[in-house]
């Protein structure tokens, strides 16, 4: 069983670390969006990739898909409580990155200049 759990853990980490999943989660934090609005909000994503991404996020319980009875049917995607809690973690990661960006850039410059042991 531990091997199965490890595989699941890696699969979930891959999902929440995927650039498209992160982008979809961030765009849905402001509220539900229809498919085409979500596609416009996620720069560079193809329709096929968005379809696959929302299906995986729905499967993991991070978002919901609601079909409203109309002609044509109106489909909206929204974050679940779990998805919103993940967004909070992602926002903290973005804040950490912003706080450390200048130092990381300096470390990269020193590393690229051959100063391999130069850590901040």
HUFENVEN-V813149 format. One record per pair of residues at least 12 apart in sequence whose ideal C-beta (glycine too) atoms are under 10 Angstrom apart, sorted by sequence separation. I is the first residue (numbers start at 0). GAP is how many residues later the second one is. D is the distance in whole Angstrom. If there is no record, write none. Layout:
BEGIN
i	gap	d
I	GAP	D
I	GAP	D
END
This chain:
BEGIN
i	gap	d
26	12	10
34	12	8
37	12	7
38	12	9
63	12	8
64	12	6
65	12	7
105	12	9
106	12	7
26	13	9
27	13	9
63	13	7
64	13	8
106	13	5
23	14	7
26	14	4
27	14	10
35	14	10
62	14	5
63	14	5
105	14	7
22	15	10
23	15	10
25	15	9
26	15	6
34	15	7
37	15	10
62	15	6
63	15	8
25	16	9
26	16	10
34	16	8
37	16	8
62	16	5
63	16	6
102	16	10
103	16	8
23	17	9
61	17	7
62	17	6
102	17	5
22	18	8
23	18	6
26	18	10
61	18	6
101	18	10
22	19	5
34	19	8
57	19	8
60	19	6
61	19	10
62	19	9
63	19	9
21	20	10
22	20	8
56	20	8
59	20	9
60	20	9
61	20	6
62	20	5
99	20	9
22	21	9
23	21	8
53	21	9
60	21	5
61	21	4
62	21	10
19	22	7
22	22	7
56	22	9
57	22	9
59	22	8
60	22	8
61	22	9
18	23	10
53	23	6
56	23	9
59	23	9
61	23	9
19	24	9
61	24	6
18	25	9
19	25	6
23	25	10
37	25	10
57	25	10
61	25	9
18	26	9
19	26	10
23	26	7
27	26	9
56	26	7
59	26	10
22	27	10
49	27	10
24	28	10
19	29	6
23	29	6
27	29	9
56	29	10
19	30	7
22	30	8
23	30	7
34	30	9
21	31	10
31	31	9
19	32	8
20	32	6
23	32	10
24	32	7
31	32	9
19	33	5
20	33	9
23	33	6
18	34	10
19	34	9
27	34	9
31	34	7
33	34	9
17	35	8
20	35	7
27	35	6
19	36	9
20	36	6
27	36	10
19	37	9
24	37	7
37	37	10
14	38	9
17	38	8
23	38	9
24	38	8
37	38	9
17	39	10
20	39	9
23	39	7
34	39	9
35	39	10
36	39	9
37	39	6
33	40	6
34	40	6
36	40	9
14	41	6
15	41	9
20	41	8
33	41	6
34	41	8
13	42	10
14	42	7
20	42	10
32	42	10
33	42	6
34	42	7
32	43	7
33	43	8
14	44	9
15	44	8
31	44	4
32	44	6
10	45	10
14	45	6
30	45	9
31	45	6
32	45	8
15	46	8
31	46	4
14	47	8
30	47	7
31	47	8
11	48	7
27	48	10
30	48	9
10	49	9
27	49	6
29	49	10
11	50	10
26	50	9
27	50	6
28	50	6
27	51	5
26	52	10
27	52	10
23	53	8
25	53	10
24	54	7
28	54	8
23	55	9
27	55	7
28	55	7
27	56	9
28	57	10
24	58	6
28	58	5
23	59	9
24	59	9
27	59	8
28	59	9
24	61	6
25	61	7
28	61	9
24	62	5
28	62	8
21	64	9
24	64	10
25	64	7
20	65	9
21	65	9
24	65	6
25	65	8
21	68	6
25	68	9
20	69	10
15	70	6
14	71	10
21	71	9
21	72	9
15	73	8
16	73	10
15	74	8
END
